[in-house]
Amino acid sequence: MIAVTRLDGTRVVVNAELIETIEAVPETVIVLVTRRRIMVREPVDEVVERVLAYRRGLVMPVDAVRGALPARDTQE
């Protein structure tokens, strides 16, 4: 999910997995796979960076996952 600002100033959180395209016409328009269009204040590059940051957050390094899990008792 990414947070963006509509042209009227309201904040909205968009499911980044549903974004099909991002256009500059001259406003930034996010087009979802449902064909819904959301016009936002952020420039295209910023929206793209937020989507990439969201996706990077989904891929955790294996060591980070191991550190989050409780230690296993290997004595059994």
Secondary structure, 3 states (H helix, E strand, C coil): CEEEEECCCCEEEECHHHEEEEEECCCEEEEECCCCEEEECCCHHHHHHHHHHHHHHHCCCHHHHHHHCCCCCCCC
